[in-house]
Amino acid sequence: MSDDEKAPAKTPTRPIRVPIPMWDAYGRVCSRLGTDRTADLLNRMREQIKTHGDEQDLADLAAAEQELAERRSRKGGRPPRS
């Protein structure tokens, strides 16, 4: 991998347009479920890719999971999913 192709130092943020009341309600629901918005959205994205993705999508998902695992190992990891 060339210097230009190296992954950024941290996972980039992706802005989305969501009405504030919906975002607030979603945050409360996620909290009651013992998760947060990011984890919940990532899990939904995984489900969609696994269900509807083609070979390239699944390969990209595998690469993304590897990137997340490497980032977490440098940060001490995350608690196991419940």
N, C-alpha and C positions, 0 to 999 in steps of 0.2 A: 504494500500500500504506500503510495507516495505521500509526501507531506500535505499536498492539497486534498488528498482523499481521507486523511485521518479524521476520526470522529471528533466532534467538538468536546471541550473539556467537561461540559455538562449537557444533560438532555435539554434541548431547546423547548421553549414554551410555544404553544399554539393557541392564539386567541380564537374564541368562538363567540358568536353573537347569541346571547341568551337574555331574556327579560330578567331583571333583577329579582322580582318576586319568585320566579321559577328557580333561579340559581340558589336563592336563600332556602326555599323549600327543599330543594334537592340536597343541599348541605345538611339540613336537619334530618332528612330521611336517612342519608348515608351515615350520619352520626348515630342514629338509633340502631342502624344495622351493624355498627361497630367497624365502619370503614370510612373512607373519605372519598371526595369526588374523583380525585385522580385514580385511585385504585379501582373504583367502580367503573369509571370510563374505560380504563385500560382493559379490564376484564370483559366489558361489552365489546370492545374493539377486537379482542382475541376471539371471542365467540363468533362474531360476524365473519372474520377472516377464515376461521376454521370451517364454518358452515358454507360460506359462499365464495371463498377464495380459489383462484386457480394456482397452478404450480408456482408462478412468480410471486403471487401474494403469500403463499405458504413459505416460500424461501425467504422472503423479506421478513415475515413474522419470526422465523427461526433466527435470522440475523439480528433482529431487534431484541429478541429474548436473550441472545448471547451478550449483546451490548449492555442490556440492563443488568444481567448477572455479573458482568465484569465491573460495572460501576458500583453495584452493591457490595461486591467483595472488597473494593478499595475503601468503602465507607463503613465497613463492619457488618454489612448485610441488613436485611429487614427481618422482622419477626415472621414466623411461618403463617401462611394463610389459614384462616379457620373455616 
